[in-house]
Amino acid sequence: MTTDLGDINIPLLNRFIDAVDYPPASKRFRAVAVICNALLDDELVAAPAIPDPEFTLVVIGVPDLRTTYTAVFAAAIKSVA
């Protein structure tokens, strides 16, 4: 009896079985934040002074975010009604 392993093959399994023979995995974090311009300055105070190459954050400031979001959401609902 054989089991279908999908995209998994022996070399891939061996990479995890013999993990000490391979370079360690690295973590990288990427994120996008959409924030109201009124809150932007206060939130950026917490940003680290020295950038970390393993973390990337793209911040998009939107004037009156709640008002803009509400108007867009209402327009989307109206367009399908």
C-alpha positions, -999 to 999 in steps of 0.1 A, spaced: 0 0 0 13 34 -9 3 68 5 -1 98 -18 22 125 -3 12 151 -28 41 175 -35 63 159 -8 92 139 -21 121 120 -4 147 148 -8 122 172 9 116 148 37 154 142 42 158 180 45 138 178 77 150 144 89 186 155 85 180 191 96 215 195 112 230 191 77 212 221 64 215 258 72 191 270 99 158 285 88 156 323 91 125 343 100 116 374 81 86 395 90 68 417 64 37 438 71 16 467 58 -3 490 82 -30 514 71 -35 540 98 -53 573 102 -30 603 97 -42 617 131 -26 587 149 5 584 127 29 606 147 21 591 180 25 555 167 58 563 149 74 572 183 75 535 191 95 527 159 130 514 165 159 538 159 180 511 142 163 492 114 163 454 116 169 437 83 146 408 93 116 432 98 99 453 71 69 475 79 52 497 53 29 523 69 2 540 48 -13 571 63 -48 580 52 -64 613 61 -97 607 80 -94 569 76 -127 561 93 -147 586 72 -130 573 41 -135 537 50 -172 542 58 -178 561 25 -160 534 4 -179 506 22 -213 524 17 -205 530 -20 -196 493 -24 -228 482 -8 -248 507 -29 -232 495 -61 -244 459 -57 -279 468 -44 
